[in-house]
Amino acid sequence: MNAPMRYAFVDESGTVGASSGSHFLVVAVLSASQPREVELPVRRALKKYGPSLTSGEIKAADFQEPAILRLLQAIAREEIAIIAVVVDQHAILRPPKKAESIYRQAVARAVYHLVERFPRVEICLDRRYTNARMRFLLEKRIRQVIEDLPQKIVLISQEESSSRKGLQAADAVAWAFFQKCERGDSRFYDAISSRVIAEEVVIEKDWSGYDKN
């Protein structure tokens, strides 16, 4: 019998770059049996705080800490599975020529953990790139990494977070991981830790080979 379809939203926190970026780069995945389970906490938060948001969407980095903590607690009350990949960029001694290779590999690793557990999944990625070729390279890398996983159906889209509330939830969760890793502040992570099913910390010195992908 085929596994049921899952729905997932992916976003990142931190800046990319071995020397110029943040210490850590976090990619977070939120997965549920229906998109509504991921979107509902954001809808409720927007209903409460929406008039005060100049962008019309919730961005954790710009949100009041008590409000983002309540949002994370609401996310944890839903039947959501959380996966995260954390790249220690300060450990990189041989960086790729193109820093975005770090981001692509981190996203691909996060999706690997997702598809390994949920082989039938529809994934919505935050639309990081306006350039079509960059979007193509991101999806290409993801499909290279998951290629050997069996019996999978993986649909991938890249969309604006302003139009997909699930991406706003993923942004909040990625930010929570980032606060723990980069700032040593685990308050926000603790709110969603019960929903974390996989967390990989990547400490890798040589990334020069990723330029080929």
PyMOL CGO cylinders between C-alpha atoms (Angstrom):
from pymol import cmd
from pymol.cgo import CYLINDER

trace = [
    CYLINDER, 0.00, 0.00, 0.00, 1.33, 3.41, -0.95, 0.3, 1, 1, 1, 1, 1, 1,
    CYLINDER, 1.33, 3.41, -0.95, 2.29, 5.78, 1.84, 0.3, 1, 1, 1, 1, 1, 1,
    CYLINDER, 2.29, 5.78, 1.84, 0.00, 8.81, 2.16, 0.3, 1, 1, 1, 1, 1, 1,
    CYLINDER, 0.00, 8.81, 2.16, 1.08, 12.08, 0.59, 0.3, 1, 1, 1, 1, 1, 1,
    CYLINDER, 1.08, 12.08, 0.59, 2.82, 14.56, 2.89, 0.3, 1, 1, 1, 1, 1, 1,
    CYLINDER, 2.82, 14.56, 2.89, 3.24, 18.30, 2.52, 0.3, 1, 1, 1, 1, 1, 1,
    CYLINDER, 3.24, 18.30, 2.52, 6.37, 20.19, 3.53, 0.3, 1, 1, 1, 1, 1, 1,
    CYLINDER, 6.37, 20.19, 3.53, 7.64, 23.75, 3.73, 0.3, 1, 1, 1, 1, 1, 1,
    CYLINDER, 7.64, 23.75, 3.73, 11.34, 24.68, 3.72, 0.3, 1, 1, 1, 1, 1, 1,
    CYLINDER, 11.34, 24.68, 3.72, 13.11, 27.89, 4.72, 0.3, 1, 1, 1, 1, 1, 1,
    CYLINDER, 13.11, 27.89, 4.72, 16.49, 28.96, 6.05, 0.3, 1, 1, 1, 1, 1, 1,
    CYLINDER, 16.49, 28.96, 6.05, 18.02, 31.25, 8.65, 0.3, 1, 1, 1, 1, 1, 1,
    CYLINDER, 18.02, 31.25, 8.65, 21.50, 32.73, 8.61, 0.3, 1, 1, 1, 1, 1, 1,
    CYLINDER, 21.50, 32.73, 8.61, 23.63, 34.11, 5.80, 0.3, 1, 1, 1, 1, 1, 1,
    CYLINDER, 23.63, 34.11, 5.80, 25.58, 31.96, 3.35, 0.3, 1, 1, 1, 1, 1, 1,
    CYLINDER, 25.58, 31.96, 3.35, 29.38, 32.12, 3.16, 0.3, 1, 1, 1, 1, 1, 1,
    CYLINDER, 29.38, 32.12, 3.16, 32.32, 30.36, 4.79, 0.3, 1, 1, 1, 1, 1, 1,
    CYLINDER, 32.32, 30.36, 4.79, 34.10, 33.64, 5.58, 0.3, 1, 1, 1, 1, 1, 1,
    CYLINDER, 34.10, 33.64, 5.58, 31.46, 36.31, 5.06, 0.3, 1, 1, 1, 1, 1, 1,
    CYLINDER, 31.46, 36.31, 5.06, 28.35, 34.52, 6.30, 0.3, 1, 1, 1, 1, 1, 1,
    CYLINDER, 28.35, 34.52, 6.30, 27.01, 33.72, 9.75, 0.3, 1, 1, 1, 1, 1, 1,
    CYLINDER, 27.01, 33.72, 9.75, 28.68, 31.03, 11.84, 0.3, 1, 1, 1, 1, 1, 1,
    CYLINDER, 28.68, 31.03, 11.84, 25.76, 28.70, 11.23, 0.3, 1, 1, 1, 1, 1, 1,
    CYLINDER, 25.76, 28.70, 11.23, 23.37, 28.26, 8.32, 0.3, 1, 1, 1, 1, 1, 1,
    CYLINDER, 23.37, 28.26, 8.32, 20.09, 26.57, 9.23, 0.3, 1, 1, 1, 1, 1, 1,
    CYLINDER, 20.09, 26.57, 9.23, 17.61, 24.92, 6.88, 0.3, 1, 1, 1, 1, 1, 1,
    CYLINDER, 17.61, 24.92, 6.88, 14.33, 23.84, 8.49, 0.3, 1, 1, 1, 1, 1, 1,
    CYLINDER, 14.33, 23.84, 8.49, 11.58, 21.61, 7.12, 0.3, 1, 1, 1, 1, 1, 1,
    CYLINDER, 11.58, 21.61, 7.12, 8.03, 21.47, 8.47, 0.3, 1, 1, 1, 1, 1, 1,
    CYLINDER, 8.03, 21.47, 8.47, 6.00, 18.49, 7.32, 0.3, 1, 1, 1, 1, 1, 1,
    CYLINDER, 6.00, 18.49, 7.32, 2.38, 17.49, 7.92, 0.3, 1, 1, 1, 1, 1, 1,
    CYLINDER, 2.38, 17.49, 7.92, -0.38, 15.37, 6.44, 0.3, 1, 1, 1, 1, 1, 1,
    CYLINDER, -0.38, 15.37, 6.44, -2.14, 18.52, 5.23, 0.3, 1, 1, 1, 1, 1, 1,
    CYLINDER, -2.14, 18.52, 5.23, -0.80, 22.04, 4.52, 0.3, 1, 1, 1, 1, 1, 1,
    CYLINDER, -0.80, 22.04, 4.52, -3.46, 23.46, 6.84, 0.3, 1, 1, 1, 1, 1, 1,
    CYLINDER, -3.46, 23.46, 6.84, -1.71, 22.00, 9.90, 0.3, 1, 1, 1, 1, 1, 1,
    CYLINDER, -1.71, 22.00, 9.90, 1.38, 24.09, 9.15, 0.3, 1, 1, 1, 1, 1, 1,
    CYLINDER, 1.38, 24.09, 9.15, -0.51, 27.17, 7.99, 0.3, 1, 1, 1, 1, 1, 1,
    CYLINDER, -0.51, 27.17, 7.99, -3.11, 27.43, 10.76, 0.3, 1, 1, 1, 1, 1, 1,
    CYLINDER, -3.11, 27.43, 10.76, -0.84, 28.83, 13.52, 0.3, 1, 1, 1, 1, 1, 1,
    CYLINDER, -0.84, 28.83, 13.52, 0.36, 31.55, 11.12, 0.3, 1, 1, 1, 1, 1, 1,
    CYLINDER, 0.36, 31.55, 11.12, -3.20, 32.40, 10.07, 0.3, 1, 1, 1, 1, 1, 1,
    CYLINDER, -3.20, 32.40, 10.07, -4.16, 32.87, 13.71, 0.3, 1, 1, 1, 1, 1, 1,
    CYLINDER, -4.16, 32.87, 13.71, -1.08, 34.99, 14.40, 0.3, 1, 1, 1, 1, 1, 1,
    CYLINDER, -1.08, 34.99, 14.40, -1.77, 37.16, 11.35, 0.3, 1, 1, 1, 1, 1, 1,
    CYLINDER, -1.77, 37.16, 11.35, -5.34, 37.66, 12.51, 0.3, 1, 1, 1, 1, 1, 1,
    CYLINDER, -5.34, 37.66, 12.51, -4.01, 38.95, 15.83, 0.3, 1, 1, 1, 1, 1, 1,
    CYLINDER, -4.01, 38.95, 15.83, -0.94, 40.89, 14.69, 0.3, 1, 1, 1, 1, 1, 1,
    CYLINDER, -0.94, 40.89, 14.69, -1.62, 41.49, 11.00, 0.3, 1, 1, 1, 1, 1, 1,
    CYLINDER, -1.62, 41.49, 11.00, -2.47, 45.21, 11.16, 0.3, 1, 1, 1, 1, 1, 1,
    CYLINDER, -2.47, 45.21, 11.16, 0.92, 45.96, 12.74, 0.3, 1, 1, 1, 1, 1, 1,
    CYLINDER, 0.92, 45.96, 12.74, 2.94, 44.11, 10.08, 0.3, 1, 1, 1, 1, 1, 1,
    CYLINDER, 2.94, 44.11, 10.08, 4.23, 46.43, 7.38, 0.3, 1, 1, 1, 1, 1, 1,
    CYLINDER, 4.23, 46.43, 7.38, 5.16, 43.55, 5.07, 0.3, 1, 1, 1, 1, 1, 1,
    CYLINDER, 5.16, 43.55, 5.07, 1.87, 41.72, 5.49, 0.3, 1, 1, 1, 1, 1, 1,
    CYLINDER, 1.87, 41.72, 5.49, 3.68, 38.55, 6.54, 0.3, 1, 1, 1, 1, 1, 1,
    CYLINDER, 3.68, 38.55, 6.54, 5.41, 37.19, 9.62, 0.3, 1, 1, 1, 1, 1, 1,
    CYLINDER, 5.41, 37.19, 9.62, 9.20, 37.36, 9.53, 0.3, 1, 1, 1, 1, 1, 1,
    CYLINDER, 9.20, 37.36, 9.53, 10.64, 35.99, 12.75, 0.3, 1, 1, 1, 1, 1, 1,
    CYLINDER, 10.64, 35.99, 12.75, 13.68, 38.28, 12.69, 0.3, 1, 1, 1, 1, 1, 1,
    CYLINDER, 13.68, 38.28, 12.69, 11.40, 41.33, 12.67, 0.3, 1, 1, 1, 1, 1, 1,
    CYLINDER, 11.40, 41.33, 12.67, 8.70, 40.01, 15.01, 0.3, 1, 1, 1, 1, 1, 1,
    CYLINDER, 8.70, 40.01, 15.01, 8.39, 40.71, 18.73, 0.3, 1, 1, 1, 1, 1, 1,
    CYLINDER, 8.39, 40.71, 18.73, 9.98, 37.90, 20.74, 0.3, 1, 1, 1, 1, 1, 1,
    CYLINDER, 9.98, 37.90, 20.74, 6.92, 37.13, 22.94, 0.3, 1, 1, 1, 1, 1, 1,
    CYLINDER, 6.92, 37.13, 22.94, 4.77, 36.92, 19.80, 0.3, 1, 1, 1, 1, 1, 1,
    CYLINDER, 4.77, 36.92, 19.80, 7.18, 34.63, 17.95, 0.3, 1, 1, 1, 1, 1, 1,
    CYLINDER, 7.18, 34.63, 17.95, 7.44, 32.41, 21.03, 0.3, 1, 1, 1, 1, 1, 1,
    CYLINDER, 7.44, 32.41, 21.03, 3.65, 32.07, 21.11, 0.3, 1, 1, 1, 1, 1, 1,
    CYLINDER, 3.65, 32.07, 21.11, 3.66, 31.24, 17.40, 0.3, 1, 1, 1, 1, 1, 1,
    CYLINDER, 3.66, 31.24, 17.40, 6.26, 28.51, 17.92, 0.3, 1, 1, 1, 1, 1, 1,
    CYLINDER, 6.26, 28.51, 17.92, 4.25, 27.08, 20.80, 0.3, 1, 1, 1, 1, 1, 1,
    CYLINDER, 4.25, 27.08, 20.80, 1.18, 27.01, 18.55, 0.3, 1, 1, 1, 1, 1, 1,
    CYLINDER, 1.18, 27.01, 18.55, 3.16, 25.25, 15.81, 0.3, 1, 1, 1, 1, 1, 1,
    CYLINDER, 3.16, 25.25, 15.81, 4.24, 22.60, 18.32, 0.3, 1, 1, 1, 1, 1, 1,
    CYLINDER, 4.24, 22.60, 18.32, 0.61, 21.88, 19.20, 0.3, 1, 1, 1, 1, 1, 1,
    CYLINDER, 0.61, 21.88, 19.20, -0.08, 20.76, 15.63, 0.3, 1, 1, 1, 1, 1, 1,
    CYLINDER, -0.08, 20.76, 15.63, 0.77, 17.32, 14.22, 0.3, 1, 1, 1, 1, 1, 1,
    CYLINDER, 0.77, 17.32, 14.22, 3.92, 18.60, 12.52, 0.3, 1, 1, 1, 1, 1, 1,
    CYLINDER, 3.92, 18.60, 12.52, 7.29, 16.90, 11.99, 0.3, 1, 1, 1, 1, 1, 1,
    CYLINDER, 7.29, 16.90, 11.99, 10.35, 19.15, 12.02, 0.3, 1, 1, 1, 1, 1, 1,
    CYLINDER, 10.35, 19.15, 12.02, 13.68, 18.42, 10.36, 0.3, 1, 1, 1, 1, 1, 1,
    CYLINDER, 13.68, 18.42, 10.36, 16.73, 20.68, 10.42, 0.3, 1, 1, 1, 1, 1, 1,
    CYLINDER, 16.73, 20.68, 10.42, 20.19, 20.76, 8.88, 0.3, 1, 1, 1, 1, 1, 1,
    CYLINDER, 20.19, 20.76, 8.88, 22.71, 23.07, 10.53, 0.3, 1, 1, 1, 1, 1, 1,
    CYLINDER, 22.71, 23.07, 10.53, 25.93, 23.84, 8.65, 0.3, 1, 1, 1, 1, 1, 1,
    CYLINDER, 25.93, 23.84, 8.65, 28.90, 25.02, 10.71, 0.3, 1, 1, 1, 1, 1, 1,
    CYLINDER, 28.90, 25.02, 10.71, 30.35, 27.44, 8.16, 0.3, 1, 1, 1, 1, 1, 1,
    CYLINDER, 30.35, 27.44, 8.16, 33.33, 28.31, 10.34, 0.3, 1, 1, 1, 1, 1, 1,
    CYLINDER, 33.33, 28.31, 10.34, 34.48, 24.70, 9.99, 0.3, 1, 1, 1, 1, 1, 1,
    CYLINDER, 34.48, 24.70, 9.99, 34.84, 25.09, 6.22, 0.3, 1, 1, 1, 1, 1, 1,
    CYLINDER, 34.84, 25.09, 6.22, 38.54, 25.32, 5.30, 0.3, 1, 1, 1, 1, 1, 1,
    CYLINDER, 38.54, 25.32, 5.30, 38.15, 24.78, 1.55, 0.3, 1, 1, 1, 1, 1, 1,
    CYLINDER, 38.15, 24.78, 1.55, 34.98, 26.61, 0.54, 0.3, 1, 1, 1, 1, 1, 1,
    CYLINDER, 34.98, 26.61, 0.54, 33.24, 26.18, -2.79, 0.3, 1, 1, 1, 1, 1, 1,
    CYLINDER, 33.24, 26.18, -2.79, 33.93, 28.85, -5.38, 0.3, 1, 1, 1, 1, 1, 1,
    CYLINDER, 33.93, 28.85, -5.38, 30.25, 29.75, -5.30, 0.3, 1, 1, 1, 1, 1, 1,
    CYLINDER, 30.25, 29.75, -5.30, 28.88, 30.26, -1.80, 0.3, 1, 1, 1, 1, 1, 1,
    CYLINDER, 28.88, 30.26, -1.80, 25.37, 29.27, -2.90, 0.3, 1, 1, 1, 1, 1, 1,
    CYLINDER, 25.37, 29.27, -2.90, 26.66, 25.70, -3.22, 0.3, 1, 1, 1, 1, 1, 1,
    CYLINDER, 26.66, 25.70, -3.22, 26.58, 25.60, 0.59, 0.3, 1, 1, 1, 1, 1, 1,
    CYLINDER, 26.58, 25.60, 0.59, 22.91, 26.59, 0.63, 0.3, 1, 1, 1, 1, 1, 1,
    CYLINDER, 22.91, 26.59, 0.63, 21.98, 24.10, -2.08, 0.3, 1, 1, 1, 1, 1, 1,
    CYLINDER, 21.98, 24.10, -2.08, 23.69, 21.24, -0.28, 0.3, 1, 1, 1, 1, 1, 1,
    CYLINDER, 23.69, 21.24, -0.28, 22.07, 22.14, 3.05, 0.3, 1, 1, 1, 1, 1, 1,
    CYLINDER, 22.07, 22.14, 3.05, 18.60, 22.19, 1.48, 0.3, 1, 1, 1, 1, 1, 1,
    CYLINDER, 18.60, 22.19, 1.48, 19.29, 18.92, -0.33, 0.3, 1, 1, 1, 1, 1, 1,
    CYLINDER, 19.29, 18.92, -0.33, 20.39, 17.24, 2.90, 0.3, 1, 1, 1, 1, 1, 1,
    CYLINDER, 20.39, 17.24, 2.90, 17.26, 18.45, 4.68, 0.3, 1, 1, 1, 1, 1, 1,
    CYLINDER, 17.26, 18.45, 4.68, 15.06, 17.14, 1.87, 0.3, 1, 1, 1, 1, 1, 1,
    CYLINDER, 15.06, 17.14, 1.87, 16.94, 13.82, 1.98, 0.3, 1, 1, 1, 1, 1, 1,
    CYLINDER, 16.94, 13.82, 1.98, 16.01, 13.38, 5.65, 0.3, 1, 1, 1, 1, 1, 1,
    CYLINDER, 16.01, 13.38, 5.65, 12.41, 14.26, 4.77, 0.3, 1, 1, 1, 1, 1, 1,
    CYLINDER, 12.41, 14.26, 4.77, 12.05, 11.88, 1.82, 0.3, 1, 1, 1, 1, 1, 1,
    CYLINDER, 12.05, 11.88, 1.82, 13.83, 9.10, 3.71, 0.3, 1, 1, 1, 1, 1, 1,
    CYLINDER, 13.83, 9.10, 3.71, 10.94, 9.20, 6.18, 0.3, 1, 1, 1, 1, 1, 1,
    CYLINDER, 10.94, 9.20, 6.18, 8.10, 10.35, 3.92, 0.3, 1, 1, 1, 1, 1, 1,
    CYLINDER, 8.10, 10.35, 3.92, 8.71, 9.08, 0.36, 0.3, 1, 1, 1, 1, 1, 1,
    CYLINDER, 8.71, 9.08, 0.36, 5.59, 10.70, -1.10, 0.3, 1, 1, 1, 1, 1, 1,
    CYLINDER, 5.59, 10.70, -1.10, 5.80, 14.43, -0.49, 0.3, 1, 1, 1, 1, 1, 1,
    CYLINDER, 5.80, 14.43, -0.49, 4.96, 17.78, -2.02, 0.3, 1, 1, 1, 1, 1, 1,
    CYLINDER, 4.96, 17.78, -2.02, 7.62, 20.32, -1.04, 0.3, 1, 1, 1, 1, 1, 1,
    CYLINDER, 7.62, 20.32, -1.04, 7.31, 24.09, -1.10, 0.3, 1, 1, 1, 1, 1, 1,
    CYLINDER, 7.31, 24.09, -1.10, 10.67, 25.89, -0.92, 0.3, 1, 1, 1, 1, 1, 1,
    CYLINDER, 10.67, 25.89, -0.92, 11.07, 29.56, -0.13, 0.3, 1, 1, 1, 1, 1, 1,
    CYLINDER, 11.07, 29.56, -0.13, 11.75, 31.30, -3.44, 0.3, 1, 1, 1, 1, 1, 1,
    CYLINDER, 11.75, 31.30, -3.44, 15.26, 32.50, -2.72, 0.3, 1, 1, 1, 1, 1, 1,
    CYLINDER, 15.26, 32.50, -2.72, 16.14, 33.20, -6.35, 0.3, 1, 1, 1, 1, 1, 1,
    CYLINDER, 16.14, 33.20, -6.35, 14.55, 35.38, -9.01, 0.3, 1, 1, 1, 1, 1, 1,
    CYLINDER, 14.55, 35.38, -9.01, 16.96, 33.88, -11.54, 0.3, 1, 1, 1, 1, 1, 1,
    CYLINDER, 16.96, 33.88, -11.54, 15.45, 30.81, -13.23, 0.3, 1, 1, 1, 1, 1, 1,
    CYLINDER, 15.45, 30.81, -13.23, 18.81, 29.08, -13.61, 0.3, 1, 1, 1, 1, 1, 1,
    CYLINDER, 18.81, 29.08, -13.61, 19.51, 29.38, -9.88, 0.3, 1, 1, 1, 1, 1, 1,
    CYLINDER, 19.51, 29.38, -9.88, 16.13, 27.83, -9.15, 0.3, 1, 1, 1, 1, 1, 1,
    CYLINDER, 16.13, 27.83, -9.15, 16.95, 25.03, -11.58, 0.3, 1, 1, 1, 1, 1, 1,
    CYLINDER, 16.95, 25.03, -11.58, 20.32, 24.37, -9.92, 0.3, 1, 1, 1, 1, 1, 1,
    CYLINDER, 20.32, 24.37, -9.92, 18.67, 24.15, -6.51, 0.3, 1, 1, 1, 1, 1, 1,
    CYLINDER, 18.67, 24.15, -6.51, 16.12, 21.57, -7.62, 0.3, 1, 1, 1, 1, 1, 1,
    CYLINDER, 16.12, 21.57, -7.62, 18.80, 19.71, -9.58, 0.3, 1, 1, 1, 1, 1, 1,
    CYLINDER, 18.80, 19.71, -9.58, 20.97, 19.36, -6.47, 0.3, 1, 1, 1, 1, 1, 1,
    CYLINDER, 20.97, 19.36, -6.47, 18.03, 18.17, -4.39, 0.3, 1, 1, 1, 1, 1, 1,
    CYLINDER, 18.03, 18.17, -4.39, 17.18, 15.47, -6.92, 0.3, 1, 1, 1, 1, 1, 1,
    CYLINDER, 17.18, 15.47, -6.92, 20.82, 14.37, -7.14, 0.3, 1, 1, 1, 1, 1, 1,
    CYLINDER, 20.82, 14.37, -7.14, 21.00, 13.86, -3.38, 0.3, 1, 1, 1, 1, 1, 1,
    CYLINDER, 21.00, 13.86, -3.38, 17.71, 11.93, -3.09, 0.3, 1, 1, 1, 1, 1, 1,
    CYLINDER, 17.71, 11.93, -3.09, 18.28, 9.93, -6.27, 0.3, 1, 1, 1, 1, 1, 1,
    CYLINDER, 18.28, 9.93, -6.27, 19.06, 6.63, -4.52, 0.3, 1, 1, 1, 1, 1, 1,
    CYLINDER, 19.06, 6.63, -4.52, 16.08, 6.71, -2.14, 0.3, 1, 1, 1, 1, 1, 1,
    CYLINDER, 16.08, 6.71, -2.14, 13.52, 4.06, -3.19, 0.3, 1, 1, 1, 1, 1, 1,
    CYLINDER, 13.52, 4.06, -3.19, 9.90, 4.38, -4.33, 0.3, 1, 1, 1, 1, 1, 1,
    CYLINDER, 9.90, 4.38, -4.33, 9.61, 8.12, -3.98, 0.3, 1, 1, 1, 1, 1, 1,
    CYLINDER, 9.61, 8.12, -3.98, 7.29, 10.73, -5.41, 0.3, 1, 1, 1, 1, 1, 1,
    CYLINDER, 7.29, 10.73, -5.41, 8.71, 14.20, -4.75, 0.3, 1, 1, 1, 1, 1, 1,
    CYLINDER, 8.71, 14.20, -4.75, 7.05, 17.31, -6.13, 0.3, 1, 1, 1, 1, 1, 1,
    CYLINDER, 7.05, 17.31, -6.13, 8.98, 20.57, -5.69, 0.3, 1, 1, 1, 1, 1, 1,
    CYLINDER, 8.98, 20.57, -5.69, 7.87, 24.18, -6.05, 0.3, 1, 1, 1, 1, 1, 1,
    CYLINDER, 7.87, 24.18, -6.05, 9.62, 27.44, -5.15, 0.3, 1, 1, 1, 1, 1, 1,
    CYLINDER, 9.62, 27.44, -5.15, 7.22, 30.14, -3.99, 0.3, 1, 1, 1, 1, 1, 1,
    CYLINDER, 7.22, 30.14, -3.99, 7.10, 33.54, -2.29, 0.3, 1, 1, 1, 1, 1, 1,
    CYLINDER, 7.10, 33.54, -2.29, 6.70, 33.39, 1.48, 0.3, 1, 1, 1, 1, 1, 1,
    CYLINDER, 6.70, 33.39, 1.48, 4.19, 36.24, 1.33, 0.3, 1, 1, 1, 1, 1, 1,
    CYLINDER, 4.19, 36.24, 1.33, 1.76, 33.95, -0.48, 0.3, 1, 1, 1, 1, 1, 1,
    CYLINDER, 1.76, 33.95, -0.48, 2.44, 30.71, 1.44, 0.3, 1, 1, 1, 1, 1, 1,
    CYLINDER, 2.44, 30.71, 1.44, 1.83, 30.83, 5.17, 0.3, 1, 1, 1, 1, 1, 1,
    CYLINDER, 1.83, 30.83, 5.17, 3.54, 27.49, 5.63, 0.3, 1, 1, 1, 1, 1, 1,
    CYLINDER, 3.54, 27.49, 5.63, 6.80, 29.15, 4.57, 0.3, 1, 1, 1, 1, 1, 1,
    CYLINDER, 6.80, 29.15, 4.57, 6.30, 31.76, 7.28, 0.3, 1, 1, 1, 1, 1, 1,
    CYLINDER, 6.30, 31.76, 7.28, 6.00, 28.95, 9.81, 0.3, 1, 1, 1, 1, 1, 1,
    CYLINDER, 6.00, 28.95, 9.81, 9.20, 27.38, 8.44, 0.3, 1, 1, 1, 1, 1, 1,
    CYLINDER, 9.20, 27.38, 8.44, 10.93, 30.76, 8.73, 0.3, 1, 1, 1, 1, 1, 1,
    CYLINDER, 10.93, 30.76, 8.73, 9.99, 30.93, 12.42, 0.3, 1, 1, 1, 1, 1, 1,
    CYLINDER, 9.99, 30.93, 12.42, 11.29, 27.43, 13.11, 0.3, 1, 1, 1, 1, 1, 1,
    CYLINDER, 11.29, 27.43, 13.11, 14.54, 28.00, 11.20, 0.3, 1, 1, 1, 1, 1, 1,
    CYLINDER, 14.54, 28.00, 11.20, 15.02, 31.20, 13.19, 0.3, 1, 1, 1, 1, 1, 1,
    CYLINDER, 15.02, 31.20, 13.19, 14.46, 29.27, 16.44, 0.3, 1, 1, 1, 1, 1, 1,
    CYLINDER, 14.46, 29.27, 16.44, 17.25, 26.84, 15.53, 0.3, 1, 1, 1, 1, 1, 1,
    CYLINDER, 17.25, 26.84, 15.53, 19.47, 29.76, 14.52, 0.3, 1, 1, 1, 1, 1, 1,
    CYLINDER, 19.47, 29.76, 14.52, 18.98, 31.48, 17.89, 0.3, 1, 1, 1, 1, 1, 1,
    CYLINDER, 18.98, 31.48, 17.89, 20.06, 28.29, 19.65, 0.3, 1, 1, 1, 1, 1, 1,
    CYLINDER, 20.06, 28.29, 19.65, 23.12, 27.70, 17.48, 0.3, 1, 1, 1, 1, 1, 1,
    CYLINDER, 23.12, 27.70, 17.48, 24.30, 31.23, 16.72, 0.3, 1, 1, 1, 1, 1, 1,
    CYLINDER, 24.30, 31.23, 16.72, 23.23, 33.09, 19.88, 0.3, 1, 1, 1, 1, 1, 1,
    CYLINDER, 23.23, 33.09, 19.88, 23.17, 30.31, 22.47, 0.3, 1, 1, 1, 1, 1, 1,
    CYLINDER, 23.17, 30.31, 22.47, 19.52, 31.15, 23.22, 0.3, 1, 1, 1, 1, 1, 1,
    CYLINDER, 19.52, 31.15, 23.22, 17.46, 27.95, 23.30, 0.3, 1, 1, 1, 1, 1, 1,
    CYLINDER, 17.46, 27.95, 23.30, 14.15, 29.45, 24.50, 0.3, 1, 1, 1, 1, 1, 1,
    CYLINDER, 14.15, 29.45, 24.50, 12.61, 29.39, 21.04, 0.3, 1, 1, 1, 1, 1, 1,
    CYLINDER, 12.61, 29.39, 21.04, 14.00, 25.99, 20.09, 0.3, 1, 1, 1, 1, 1, 1,
    CYLINDER, 14.00, 25.99, 20.09, 12.67, 24.53, 23.34, 0.3, 1, 1, 1, 1, 1, 1,
    CYLINDER, 12.67, 24.53, 23.34, 9.16, 25.54, 22.27, 0.3, 1, 1, 1, 1, 1, 1,
    CYLINDER, 9.16, 25.54, 22.27, 9.29, 23.26, 19.22, 0.3, 1, 1, 1, 1, 1, 1,
    CYLINDER, 9.29, 23.26, 19.22, 11.84, 20.62, 20.28, 0.3, 1, 1, 1, 1, 1, 1,
    CYLINDER, 11.84, 20.62, 20.28, 9.14, 18.00, 20.92, 0.3, 1, 1, 1, 1, 1, 1,
    CYLINDER, 9.14, 18.00, 20.92, 8.34, 18.05, 17.17, 0.3, 1, 1, 1, 1, 1, 1,
    CYLINDER, 8.34, 18.05, 17.17, 11.92, 17.62, 15.95, 0.3, 1, 1, 1, 1, 1, 1,
    CYLINDER, 11.92, 17.62, 15.95, 12.39, 14.19, 14.33, 0.3, 1, 1, 1, 1, 1, 1,
    CYLINDER, 12.39, 14.19, 14.33, 15.82, 14.80, 12.76, 0.3, 1, 1, 1, 1, 1, 1,
    CYLINDER, 15.82, 14.80, 12.76, 18.59, 17.34, 13.25, 0.3, 1, 1, 1, 1, 1, 1,
    CYLINDER, 18.59, 17.34, 13.25, 21.89, 17.07, 11.40, 0.3, 1, 1, 1, 1, 1, 1,
    CYLINDER, 21.89, 17.07, 11.40, 24.87, 19.27, 12.20, 0.3, 1, 1, 1, 1, 1, 1,
    CYLINDER, 24.87, 19.27, 12.20, 27.25, 19.38, 9.24, 0.3, 1, 1, 1, 1, 1, 1,
    CYLINDER, 27.25, 19.38, 9.24, 30.89, 19.90, 10.22, 0.3, 1, 1, 1, 1, 1, 1,
    CYLINDER, 30.89, 19.90, 10.22, 32.78, 19.47, 6.98, 0.3, 1, 1, 1, 1, 1, 1,
    CYLINDER, 32.78, 19.47, 6.98, 36.14, 21.01, 6.08, 0.3, 1, 1, 1, 1, 1, 1,
    CYLINDER, 36.14, 21.01, 6.08, 36.26, 20.52, 2.31, 0.3, 1, 1, 1, 1, 1, 1,
    CYLINDER, 36.26, 20.52, 2.31, 33.38, 21.88, 0.23, 0.3, 1, 1, 1, 1, 1, 1,
    CYLINDER, 33.38, 21.88, 0.23, 35.36, 22.47, -2.96, 0.3, 1, 1, 1, 1, 1, 1,
    CYLINDER, 35.36, 22.47, -2.96, 33.79, 19.44, -4.64, 0.3, 1, 1, 1, 1, 1, 1,
    CYLINDER, 33.79, 19.44, -4.64, 30.29, 20.90, -4.44, 0.3, 1, 1, 1, 1, 1, 1,
    CYLINDER, 30.29, 20.90, -4.44, 31.10, 23.37, -7.22, 0.3, 1, 1, 1, 1, 1, 1,
    CYLINDER, 31.10, 23.37, -7.22, 30.58, 20.50, -9.66, 0.3, 1, 1, 1, 1, 1, 1,
    CYLINDER, 30.58, 20.50, -9.66, 26.91, 20.20, -8.68, 0.3, 1, 1, 1, 1, 1, 1,
]
cmd.load_cgo(trace, "trace")
